[in-house]
Amino acid sequence: MLSLLTRKRVAWVGAIVLIVSALCAAAVLIPWSIGPCGEDDGMESHSPDGKYVAKVFVRSCGATTGWLTHVNLRSRWDYFNTKWTGGVFQGQVFSVDCWTNVNLVWKDNSHLEIQHDVCPRCDNGDDPAFVKQNSWRGIDISYRELPCNLPRR
């Protein structure tokens, strides 16, 4: 049986470990939960062999900014990490400065086709996309614009 002094020491050490753990968790998690931007989840698509995940996000940073629709890629073993600003930037291969419909179609294990609407304010022929990568870690990426007659959000 432990003496009273030993039990008090164990209780103090336990309390200190609990407090330090809580402070570390707060230091790590709070910056990511108070960012000015938010990400809404959209479509998610896995490669045919299941090794990769493509996901659509719609970012909004408040009432005075517009939306940003973007597609990010990752390995199935990773996760999409939110930066302190509230946005997901890792593996971003496509983005367009509006809220638009996006479909993700895997042609095979190493070829992703991103199908997207043209934003209404860019229907004059200008390409509204400002990130449009052709490859990511050995995956070829192609793009196809969808007809503009679909209902918009």
VMD Tcl script that builds the backbone (N, CA, C; Angstrom):
set m [mol new atoms 459]
animate dup $m
set s [atomselect $m all]
$s set {name element resname resid chain x y z} {
  {N N MET 1 A 0.830 -1.175 0.000}
  {CA C MET 1 A 0.000 0.000 0.000}
  {C C MET 1 A 0.881 1.247 0.000}
  {N N LEU 2 A 0.473 2.247 -0.782}
  {CA C LEU 2 A 1.240 3.479 -0.892}
  {C C LEU 2 A 1.007 4.375 0.314}
  {N N SER 3 A 2.048 5.050 0.722}
  {CA C SER 3 A 1.914 5.973 1.843}
  {C C SER 3 A 1.157 7.217 1.385}
  {N N LEU 4 A 0.680 7.990 2.326}
  {CA C LEU 4 A -0.067 9.200 2.035}
  {C C LEU 4 A 0.789 10.184 1.227}
  {N N LEU 5 A 2.049 10.318 1.548}
  {CA C LEU 5 A 2.950 11.223 0.840}
  {C C LEU 5 A 3.138 10.777 -0.608}
  {N N THR 6 A 3.277 9.483 -0.838}
  {CA C THR 6 A 3.444 8.953 -2.197}
  {C C THR 6 A 2.178 9.180 -3.013}
  {N N ARG 7 A 1.012 8.978 -2.419}
  {CA C ARG 7 A -0.245 9.198 -3.141}
  {C C ARG 7 A -0.412 10.663 -3.522}
  {N N LYS 8 A -0.011 11.572 -2.645}
  {CA C LYS 8 A -0.093 12.993 -2.959}
  {C C LYS 8 A 0.837 13.356 -4.117}
  {N N ARG 9 A 2.037 12.786 -4.114}
  {CA C ARG 9 A 2.990 13.045 -5.204}
  {C C ARG 9 A 2.444 12.527 -6.537}
  {N N VAL 10 A 1.873 11.339 -6.509}
  {CA C VAL 10 A 1.290 10.769 -7.727}
  {C C VAL 10 A 0.143 11.648 -8.215}
  {N N ALA 11 A -0.678 12.142 -7.298}
  {CA C ALA 11 A -1.793 13.014 -7.682}
  {C C ALA 11 A -1.273 14.318 -8.297}
  {N N TRP 12 A -0.219 14.904 -7.721}
  {CA C TRP 12 A 0.347 16.132 -8.257}
  {C C TRP 12 A 0.951 15.907 -9.646}
  {N N VAL 13 A 1.681 14.827 -9.801}
  {CA C VAL 13 A 2.274 14.520 -11.118}
  {C C VAL 13 A 1.165 14.310 -12.143}
  {N N GLY 14 A 0.116 13.602 -11.776}
  {CA C GLY 14 A -1.018 13.393 -12.685}
  {C C GLY 14 A -1.684 14.700 -13.069}
  {N N ALA 15 A -1.876 15.585 -12.103}
  {CA C ALA 15 A -2.489 16.884 -12.385}
  {C C ALA 15 A -1.616 17.723 -13.309}
  {N N ILE 16 A -0.314 17.702 -13.075}
  {CA C ILE 16 A 0.604 18.468 -13.926}
  {C C ILE 16 A 0.592 17.918 -15.352}
  {N N VAL 17 A 0.616 16.607 -15.506}
  {CA C VAL 17 A 0.567 15.990 -16.835}
  {C C VAL 17 A -0.734 16.363 -17.544}
  {N N LEU 18 A -1.843 16.350 -16.837}
  {CA C LEU 18 A -3.134 16.703 -17.420}
  {C C LEU 18 A -3.156 18.168 -17.861}
  {N N ILE 19 A -2.640 19.060 -17.048}
  {CA C ILE 19 A -2.621 20.487 -17.388}
  {C C ILE 19 A -1.712 20.747 -18.584}
  {N N VAL 20 A -0.525 20.150 -18.600}
  {CA C VAL 20 A 0.400 20.331 -19.720}
  {C C VAL 20 A -0.212 19.769 -21.006}
  {N N SER 21 A -0.865 18.625 -20.923}
  {CA C SER 21 A -1.518 18.034 -22.101}
  {C C SER 21 A -2.612 18.949 -22.635}
  {N N ALA 22 A -3.418 19.516 -21.744}
  {CA C ALA 22 A -4.492 20.418 -22.166}
  {C C ALA 22 A -3.923 21.674 -22.818}
  {N N LEU 23 A -2.851 22.226 -22.269}
  {CA C LEU 23 A -2.226 23.414 -22.859}
  {C C LEU 23 A -1.633 23.110 -24.234}
  {N N CYS 24 A -1.006 21.955 -24.383}
  {CA C CYS 24 A -0.443 21.566 -25.692}
  {C C CYS 24 A -1.553 21.394 -26.719}
  {N N ALA 25 A -2.641 20.744 -26.337}
  {CA C ALA 25 A -3.774 20.555 -27.249}
  {C C ALA 25 A -4.357 21.904 -27.658}
  {N N ALA 26 A -4.494 22.814 -26.711}
  {CA C ALA 26 A -5.027 24.146 -27.027}
  {C C ALA 26 A -4.099 24.893 -27.978}
  {N N ALA 27 A -2.795 24.800 -27.736}
  {CA C ALA 27 A -1.835 25.499 -28.597}
  {C C ALA 27 A -1.855 24.956 -30.019}
  {N N VAL 28 A -2.132 23.683 -30.171}
  {CA C VAL 28 A -2.143 23.066 -31.496}
  {C C VAL 28 A -3.481 23.280 -32.199}
  {N N LEU 29 A -4.600 23.161 -31.498}
  {CA C LEU 29 A -5.909 23.154 -32.136}
  {C C LEU 29 A -6.573 24.518 -32.263}
  {N N ILE 30 A -6.379 25.410 -31.346}
  {CA C ILE 30 A -7.096 26.685 -31.377}
  {C C ILE 30 A -6.794 27.510 -32.625}
  {N N PRO 31 A -5.542 27.653 -33.059}
  {CA C PRO 31 A -5.310 28.474 -34.260}
  {C C PRO 31 A -6.075 27.985 -35.482}
  {N N TRP 32 A -6.311 26.691 -35.602}
  {CA C TRP 32 A -7.000 26.155 -36.763}
  {C C TRP 32 A -8.513 26.287 -36.639}
  {N N SER 33 A -9.009 26.571 -35.470}
  {CA C SER 33 A -10.455 26.660 -35.303}
  {C C SER 33 A -10.962 28.090 -35.354}
  {N N ILE 34 A -10.075 29.081 -35.396}
  {CA C ILE 34 A -10.531 30.468 -35.374}
  {C C ILE 34 A -10.130 31.237 -36.632}
  {N N GLY 35 A -9.777 30.551 -37.678}
  {CA C GLY 35 A -9.370 31.223 -38.909}
  {C C GLY 35 A -10.524 31.989 -39.534}
  {N N PRO 36 A -10.215 32.978 -40.371}
  {CA C PRO 36 A -11.260 33.801 -40.981}
  {C C PRO 36 A -12.032 33.093 -42.092}
  {N N CYS 37 A -11.496 32.003 -42.615}
  {CA C CYS 37 A -12.135 31.306 -43.726}
  {C C CYS 37 A -12.744 29.987 -43.263}
  {N N GLY 38 A -13.683 29.511 -44.046}
  {CA C GLY 38 A -14.282 28.210 -43.801}
  {C C GLY 38 A -14.333 27.426 -45.096}
  {N N GLU 39 A -14.267 26.107 -44.982}
  {CA C GLU 39 A -14.325 25.218 -46.147}
  {C C GLU 39 A -15.590 24.373 -46.073}
  {N N ASP 40 A -16.406 24.426 -47.117}
  {CA C ASP 40 A -17.558 23.537 -47.228}
  {C C ASP 40 A -17.139 22.342 -48.060}
  {N N ASP 41 A -17.490 21.156 -47.588}
  {CA C ASP 41 A -17.149 19.936 -48.311}
  {C C ASP 41 A -18.032 19.770 -49.529}
  {N N GLY 42 A -17.406 19.305 -50.603}
  {CA C GLY 42 A -18.129 18.989 -51.823}
  {C C GLY 42 A -17.899 17.529 -52.180}
  {N N MET 43 A -17.967 17.237 -53.447}
  {CA C MET 43 A -17.805 15.876 -53.950}
  {C C MET 43 A -16.432 15.314 -53.590}
  {N N GLU 44 A -16.397 14.020 -53.315}
  {CA C GLU 44 A -15.142 13.323 -53.061}
  {C C GLU 44 A -15.118 12.095 -53.953}
  {N N SER 45 A -13.964 11.817 -54.558}
  {CA C SER 45 A -13.854 10.692 -55.474}
  {C C SER 45 A -12.521 9.975 -55.264}
  {N N HIS 46 A -12.578 8.651 -55.180}
  {CA C HIS 46 A -11.382 7.831 -54.985}
  {C C HIS 46 A -10.931 7.270 -56.333}
  {N N SER 47 A -9.615 7.168 -56.509}
  {CA C SER 47 A -9.084 6.562 -57.724}
  {C C SER 47 A -9.537 5.098 -57.775}
  {N N PRO 48 A -9.592 4.502 -58.973}
  {CA C PRO 48 A -10.062 3.116 -59.084}
  {C C PRO 48 A -9.299 2.124 -58.206}
  {N N ASP 49 A -7.975 2.345 -58.015}
  {CA C ASP 49 A -7.207 1.438 -57.159}
  {C C ASP 49 A -7.261 1.847 -55.686}
  {N N GLY 50 A -7.943 2.959 -55.377}
  {CA C GLY 50 A -8.114 3.406 -53.999}
  {C C GLY 50 A -6.911 4.095 -53.383}
  {N N LYS 51 A -5.865 4.379 -54.163}
  {CA C LYS 51 A -4.653 4.977 -53.606}
  {C C LYS 51 A -4.758 6.487 -53.390}
  {N N TYR 52 A -5.640 7.161 -54.141}
  {CA C TYR 52 A -5.732 8.611 -54.078}
  {C C TYR 52 A -7.174 9.060 -53.877}
  {N N VAL 53 A -7.306 10.252 -53.310}
  {CA C VAL 53 A -8.609 10.866 -53.088}
  {C C VAL 53 A -8.572 12.268 -53.683}
  {N N ALA 54 A -9.579 12.583 -54.484}
  {CA C ALA 54 A -9.770 13.945 -54.988}
  {C C ALA 54 A -11.022 14.490 -54.314}
  {N N LYS 55 A -10.957 15.748 -53.882}
  {CA C LYS 55 A -12.095 16.317 -53.173}
  {C C LYS 55 A -12.310 17.765 -53.583}
  {N N VAL 56 A -13.588 18.130 -53.688}
  {CA C VAL 56 A -13.977 19.499 -54.008}
  {C C VAL 56 A -14.293 20.219 -52.701}
  {N N PHE 57 A -13.768 21.427 -52.566}
  {CA C PHE 57 A -14.068 22.297 -51.431}
  {C C PHE 57 A -14.571 23.631 -51.971}
  {N N VAL 58 A -15.399 24.310 -51.179}
  {CA C VAL 58 A -15.804 25.680 -51.488}
  {C C VAL 58 A -15.414 26.531 -50.289}
  {N N ARG 59 A -14.484 27.454 -50.515}
  {CA C ARG 59 A -13.961 28.307 -49.441}
  {C C ARG 59 A -14.692 29.646 -49.432}
  {N N SER 60 A -15.023 30.097 -48.236}
  {CA C SER 60 A -15.601 31.420 -48.046}
  {C C SER 60 A -14.866 32.084 -46.895}
  {N N CYS 61 A -14.463 33.321 -47.105}
  {CA C CYS 61 A -13.716 34.052 -46.070}
  {C C CYS 61 A -14.486 35.250 -45.545}
  {N N GLY 62 A -15.795 35.200 -45.605}
  {CA C GLY 62 A -16.601 36.262 -45.037}
  {C C GLY 62 A -17.469 36.964 -46.053}
  {N N ALA 63 A -18.268 37.896 -45.549}
  {CA C ALA 63 A -19.281 38.558 -46.365}
  {C C ALA 63 A -18.702 39.458 -47.447}
  {N N THR 64 A -17.512 39.959 -47.257}
  {CA C THR 64 A -16.944 40.887 -48.238}
  {C C THR 64 A -16.112 40.195 -49.308}
  {N N THR 65 A -16.006 38.881 -49.238}
  {CA C THR 65 A -15.250 38.132 -50.248}
  {C C THR 65 A -16.171 37.155 -50.947}
  {N N GLY 66 A -15.760 36.711 -52.098}
  {CA C GLY 66 A -16.535 35.727 -52.833}
  {C C GLY 66 A -16.144 34.307 -52.431}
  {N N TRP 67 A -16.634 33.364 -53.196}
  {CA C TRP 67 A -16.304 31.965 -52.963}
  {C C TRP 67 A -15.128 31.555 -53.825}
  {N N LEU 68 A -14.464 30.499 -53.388}
  {CA C LEU 68 A -13.393 29.895 -54.163}
  {C C LEU 68 A -13.672 28.400 -54.198}
  {N N THR 69 A -13.964 27.881 -55.370}
  {CA C THR 69 A -14.161 26.447 -55.532}
  {C C THR 69 A -12.820 25.850 -55.924}
  {N N HIS 70 A -12.393 24.809 -55.197}
  {CA C HIS 70 A -11.104 24.211 -55.523}
  {C C HIS 70 A -11.136 22.706 -55.343}
  {N N VAL 71 A -10.213 22.042 -56.054}
  {CA C VAL 71 A -10.058 20.590 -56.001}
  {C C VAL 71 A -8.680 20.301 -55.428}
  {N N ASN 72 A -8.654 19.393 -54.451}
  {CA C ASN 72 A -7.399 18.991 -53.830}
  {C C ASN 72 A -7.239 17.492 -53.958}
  {N N LEU 73 A -5.986 17.057 -54.077}
  {CA C LEU 73 A -5.653 15.635 -54.157}
  {C C LEU 73 A -4.805 15.244 -52.959}
  {N N ARG 74 A -4.946 13.987 -52.543}
  {CA C ARG 74 A -4.127 13.457 -51.459}
  {C C ARG 74 A -4.058 11.948 -51.592}
  {N N SER 75 A -3.081 11.360 -50.912}
  {CA C SER 75 A -2.989 9.913 -50.794}
  {C C SER 75 A -4.088 9.442 -49.854}
  {N N ARG 76 A -4.523 8.209 -49.989}
  {CA C ARG 76 A -5.569 7.702 -49.092}
  {C C ARG 76 A -5.086 7.643 -47.645}
  {N N TRP 77 A -3.775 7.649 -47.425}
  {CA C TRP 77 A -3.223 7.569 -46.074}
  {C C TRP 77 A -3.080 8.936 -45.424}
  {N N ASP 78 A -3.216 10.007 -46.191}
  {CA C ASP 78 A -3.115 11.361 -45.657}
  {C C ASP 78 A -4.502 11.903 -45.344}
  {N N TYR 79 A -4.532 13.113 -44.871}
  {CA C TYR 79 A -5.792 13.815 -44.663}
  {C C TYR 79 A -5.597 15.256 -45.110}
  {N N PHE 80 A -6.695 15.942 -45.355}
  {CA C PHE 80 A -6.607 17.337 -45.758}
  {C C PHE 80 A -6.427 18.176 -44.509}
  {N N ASN 81 A -5.290 18.855 -44.425}
  {CA C ASN 81 A -4.931 19.634 -43.254}
  {C C ASN 81 A -5.339 21.090 -43.451}
  {N N THR 82 A -6.095 21.616 -42.509}
  {CA C THR 82 A -6.522 23.007 -42.555}
  {C C THR 82 A -5.420 23.903 -42.009}
  {N N LYS 83 A -5.107 24.967 -42.728}
  {CA C LYS 83 A -4.125 25.950 -42.261}
  {C C LYS 83 A -4.768 26.854 -41.215}
  {N N TRP 84 A -3.962 27.692 -40.574}
  {CA C TRP 84 A -4.483 28.568 -39.523}
  {C C TRP 84 A -5.532 29.539 -40.035}
  {N N THR 85 A -5.534 29.815 -41.345}
  {CA C THR 85 A -6.528 30.729 -41.914}
  {C C THR 85 A -7.889 30.062 -42.100}
  {N N GLY 86 A -7.945 28.752 -41.934}
  {CA C GLY 86 A -9.203 28.030 -42.100}
  {C C GLY 86 A -9.336 27.367 -43.454}
  {N N GLY 87 A -8.347 27.515 -44.335}
  {CA C GLY 87 A -8.414 26.948 -45.676}
  {C C GLY 87 A -7.560 25.704 -45.832}
  {N N VAL 88 A -7.944 24.880 -46.805}
  {CA C VAL 88 A -7.181 23.686 -47.165}
  {C C VAL 88 A -6.393 24.015 -48.426}
  {N N PHE 89 A -5.061 23.945 -48.352}
  {CA C PHE 89 A -4.208 24.297 -49.488}
  {C C PHE 89 A -3.387 23.118 -49.992}
  {N N GLN 90 A -3.193 22.102 -49.166}
  {CA C GLN 90 A -2.365 20.957 -49.519}
  {C C GLN 90 A -2.972 20.209 -50.707}
  {N N GLY 91 A -2.168 19.965 -51.703}
  {CA C GLY 91 A -2.600 19.191 -52.865}
  {C C GLY 91 A -3.588 19.910 -53.764}
  {N N GLN 92 A -3.667 21.238 -53.676}
  {CA C GLN 92 A -4.620 21.975 -54.506}
  {C C GLN 92 A -4.141 21.975 -55.956}
  {N N VAL 93 A -4.982 21.440 -56.850}
  {CA C VAL 93 A -4.604 21.336 -58.259}
  {C C VAL 93 A -5.483 22.176 -59.173}
  {N N PHE 94 A -6.617 22.630 -58.666}
  {CA C PHE 94 A -7.552 23.423 -59.480}
  {C C PHE 94 A -8.292 24.371 -58.556}
  {N N SER 95 A -8.463 25.607 -58.996}
  {CA C SER 95 A -9.315 26.534 -58.257}
  {C C SER 95 A -9.893 27.555 -59.212}
  {N N VAL 96 A -11.089 27.973 -58.883}
  {CA C VAL 96 A -11.796 28.958 -59.682}
  {C C VAL 96 A -12.460 29.932 -58.708}
  {N N ASP 97 A -12.433 31.209 -59.055}
  {CA C ASP 97 A -12.838 32.278 -58.148}
  {C C ASP 97 A -14.346 32.496 -58.138}
  {N N CYS 98 A -15.107 31.439 -57.867}
  {CA C CYS 98 A -16.554 31.536 -57.729}
  {C C CYS 98 A -17.074 30.201 -57.204}
  {N N TRP 99 A -18.344 30.143 -56.975}
  {CA C TRP 99 A -18.992 28.897 -56.550}
  {C C TRP 99 A -19.525 28.251 -57.811}
  {N N THR 100 A -19.010 27.094 -58.165}
  {CA C THR 100 A -19.380 26.458 -59.419}
  {C C THR 100 A -19.507 24.958 -59.245}
  {N N ASN 101 A -20.206 24.329 -60.183}
  {CA C ASN 101 A -20.342 22.873 -60.166}
  {C C ASN 101 A -19.062 22.229 -60.666}
  {N N VAL 102 A -18.603 21.192 -59.946}
  {CA C VAL 102 A -17.397 20.466 -60.335}
  {C C VAL 102 A -17.682 18.972 -60.205}
  {N N ASN 103 A -17.329 18.220 -61.238}
  {CA C ASN 103 A -17.409 16.756 -61.204}
  {C C ASN 103 A -15.992 16.210 -61.307}
  {N N LEU 104 A -15.745 15.127 -60.579}
  {CA C LEU 104 A -14.437 14.470 -60.605}
  {C C LEU 104 A -14.612 13.095 -61.230}
  {N N VAL 105 A -13.890 12.836 -62.313}
  {CA C VAL 105 A -14.009 11.567 -63.029}
  {C C VAL 105 A -12.622 10.960 -63.184}
  {N N TRP 106 A -12.428 9.795 -62.582}
  {CA C TRP 106 A -11.161 9.069 -62.746}
  {C C TRP 106 A -11.261 8.237 -64.021}
  {N N LYS 107 A -10.399 8.533 -64.992}
  {CA C LYS 107 A -10.360 7.767 -66.246}
  {C C LYS 107 A -9.642 6.434 -66.030}
  {N N ASP 108 A -8.611 6.437 -65.174}
  {CA C ASP 108 A -7.909 5.239 -64.733}
  {C C ASP 108 A -7.156 5.606 -63.461}
  {N N ASN 109 A -6.271 4.732 -62.999}
  {CA C ASN 109 A -5.580 4.964 -61.725}
  {C C ASN 109 A -4.698 6.208 -61.711}
  {N N SER 110 A -4.274 6.670 -62.880}
  {CA C SER 110 A -3.351 7.803 -62.914}
  {C C SER 110 A -3.838 8.944 -63.805}
  {N N HIS 111 A -5.151 9.028 -64.029}
  {CA C HIS 111 A -5.697 10.101 -64.850}
  {C C HIS 111 A -7.021 10.577 -64.265}
  {N N LEU 112 A -7.032 11.827 -63.813}
  {CA C LEU 112 A -8.229 12.453 -63.265}
  {C C LEU 112 A -8.713 13.527 -64.223}
  {N N GLU 113 A -10.020 13.493 -64.526}
  {CA C GLU 113 A -10.618 14.560 -65.324}
  {C C GLU 113 A -11.476 15.418 -64.400}
  {N N ILE 114 A -11.223 16.718 -64.411}
  {CA C ILE 114 A -11.998 17.669 -63.627}
  {C C ILE 114 A -12.949 18.376 -64.579}
  {N N GLN 115 A -14.236 18.148 -64.384}
  {CA C GLN 115 A -15.265 18.770 -65.207}
  {C C GLN 115 A -15.853 19.925 -64.410}
  {N N HIS 116 A -15.905 21.112 -65.011}
  {CA C HIS 116 A -16.361 22.288 -64.265}
  {C C HIS 116 A -17.177 23.227 -65.131}
  {N N ASP 117 A -18.112 23.929 -64.483}
  {CA C ASP 117 A -18.859 25.000 -65.135}
  {C C ASP 117 A -17.954 26.197 -65.325}
  {N N VAL 118 A -18.329 27.036 -66.253}
  {CA C VAL 118 A -17.682 28.324 -66.391}
  {C C VAL 118 A -18.484 29.289 -65.530}
  {N N CYS 119 A -17.811 30.073 -64.722}
  {CA C CYS 119 A -18.506 31.016 -63.840}
  {C C CYS 119 A -19.316 32.014 -64.659}
  {N N PRO 120 A -20.478 32.423 -64.170}
  {CA C PRO 120 A -21.332 33.338 -64.932}
  {C C PRO 120 A -20.626 34.635 -65.341}
  {N N ARG 121 A -19.812 35.205 -64.455}
  {CA C ARG 121 A -19.185 36.471 -64.797}
  {C C ARG 121 A -18.022 36.291 -65.764}
  {N N CYS 122 A -17.666 35.032 -66.049}
  {CA C CYS 122 A -16.559 34.773 -66.960}
  {C C CYS 122 A -17.043 34.144 -68.260}
  {N N ASP 123 A -18.348 34.207 -68.532}
  {CA C ASP 123 A -18.894 33.595 -69.738}
  {C C ASP 123 A -18.452 34.304 -71.022}
  {N N ASN 124 A -17.697 35.371 -70.886}
  {CA C ASN 124 A -17.242 36.099 -72.065}
  {C C ASN 124 A -16.071 35.410 -72.762}
  {N N GLY 125 A -15.717 34.215 -72.291}
  {CA C GLY 125 A -14.648 33.465 -72.922}
  {C C GLY 125 A -13.378 33.414 -72.113}
  {N N ASP 126 A -13.236 34.271 -71.114}
  {CA C ASP 126 A -12.045 34.231 -70.262}
  {C C ASP 126 A -12.080 32.989 -69.387}
  {N N ASP 127 A -10.939 32.396 -69.166}
  {CA C ASP 127 A -10.843 31.234 -68.299}
  {C C ASP 127 A -10.789 31.722 -66.852}
  {N N PRO 128 A -11.792 31.391 -66.033}
  {CA C PRO 128 A -11.838 31.899 -64.661}
  {C C PRO 128 A -10.904 31.170 -63.694}
  {N N ALA 129 A -10.324 30.068 -64.134}
  {CA C ALA 129 A -9.471 29.289 -63.234}
  {C C ALA 129 A -8.121 29.958 -63.071}
  {N N PHE 130 A -7.661 30.083 -61.836}
  {CA C PHE 130 A -6.328 30.636 -61.649}
  {C C PHE 130 A -5.347 29.613 -61.116}
  {N N VAL 131 A -5.796 28.413 -60.800}
  {CA C VAL 131 A -4.909 27.274 -60.574}
  {C C VAL 131 A -5.448 26.144 -61.438}
  {N N LYS 132 A -4.593 25.631 -62.303}
  {CA C LYS 132 A -5.017 24.573 -63.224}
  {C C LYS 132 A -3.790 23.723 -63.550}
  {N N GLN 133 A -3.440 22.828 -62.627}
  {CA C GLN 133 A -2.250 22.000 -62.820}
  {C C GLN 133 A -2.555 20.846 -63.767}
  {N N ASN 134 A -1.533 20.435 -64.514}
  {CA C ASN 134 A -1.684 19.322 -65.453}
  {C C ASN 134 A -1.291 17.982 -64.858}
  {N N SER 135 A -0.596 18.012 -63.709}
  {CA C SER 135 A -0.215 16.753 -63.063}
  {C C SER 135 A 0.026 16.994 -61.574}
  {N N TRP 136 A -0.030 15.902 -60.836}
  {CA C TRP 136 A 0.239 15.940 -59.399}
  {C C TRP 136 A 0.745 14.561 -58.995}
  {N N ARG 137 A 1.996 14.476 -58.571}
  {CA C ARG 137 A 2.606 13.234 -58.090}
  {C C ARG 137 A 2.317 12.031 -58.999}
  {N N GLY 138 A 2.520 12.210 -60.284}
  {CA C GLY 138 A 2.351 11.119 -61.238}
  {C C GLY 138 A 0.933 10.924 -61.748}
  {N N ILE 139 A 0.002 11.756 -61.315}
  {CA C ILE 139 A -1.377 11.680 -61.803}
  {C C ILE 139 A -1.562 12.769 -62.857}
  {N N ASP 140 A -2.003 12.372 -64.043}
  {CA C ASP 140 A -2.301 13.329 -65.102}
  {C C ASP 140 A -3.680 13.923 -64.847}
  {N N ILE 141 A -3.806 15.221 -65.049}
  {CA C ILE 141 A -5.068 15.910 -64.805}
  {C C ILE 141 A -5.490 16.605 -66.088}
  {N N SER 142 A -6.711 16.331 -66.503}
  {CA C SER 142 A -7.264 17.016 -67.668}
  {C C SER 142 A -8.541 17.736 -67.234}
  {N N TYR 143 A -8.992 18.662 -68.080}
  {CA C TYR 143 A -10.123 19.510 -67.735}
  {C C TYR 143 A -11.145 19.513 -68.860}
  {N N ARG 144 A -12.415 19.620 -68.465}
  {CA C ARG 144 A -13.487 19.745 -69.445}
  {C C ARG 144 A -14.515 20.720 -68.898}
  {N N GLU 145 A -14.841 21.736 -69.701}
  {CA C GLU 145 A -15.858 22.688 -69.285}
  {C C GLU 145 A -17.234 22.115 -69.555}
  {N N LEU 146 A -18.118 22.275 -68.582}
  {CA C LEU 146 A -19.487 21.782 -68.692}
  {C C LEU 146 A -20.372 22.860 -69.310}
  {N N PRO 147 A -21.509 22.458 -69.911}
  {CA C PRO 147 A -22.432 23.450 -70.465}
  {C C PRO 147 A -22.884 24.443 -69.390}
  {N N CYS 148 A -23.104 25.663 -69.791}
  {CA C CYS 148 A -23.444 26.734 -68.844}
  {C C CYS 148 A -24.932 26.819 -68.536}
  {N N ASN 149 A -25.751 25.926 -69.054}
  {CA C ASN 149 A -27.192 26.045 -68.859}
  {C C ASN 149 A -27.685 25.342 -67.591}
  {N N LEU 150 A -26.776 24.857 -66.752}
  {CA C LEU 150 A -27.175 24.213 -65.506}
  {C C LEU 150 A -27.500 25.272 -64.465}
  {N N PRO 151 A -28.427 24.980 -63.540}
  {CA C PRO 151 A -28.740 25.965 -62.496}
  {C C PRO 151 A -27.519 26.252 -61.626}
  {N N ARG 152 A -27.370 27.484 -61.239}
  {CA C ARG 152 A -26.238 27.919 -60.429}
  {C C ARG 152 A -26.692 28.081 -58.987}
  {N N ARG 153 A -25.710 27.984 -58.082}
  {CA C ARG 153 A -25.999 28.190 -56.653}
  {C C ARG 153 A -25.875 29.635 -56.308}
}
mol reanalyze $m
mol bondsrecalc $m
mol representation Tube
mol addrep $m
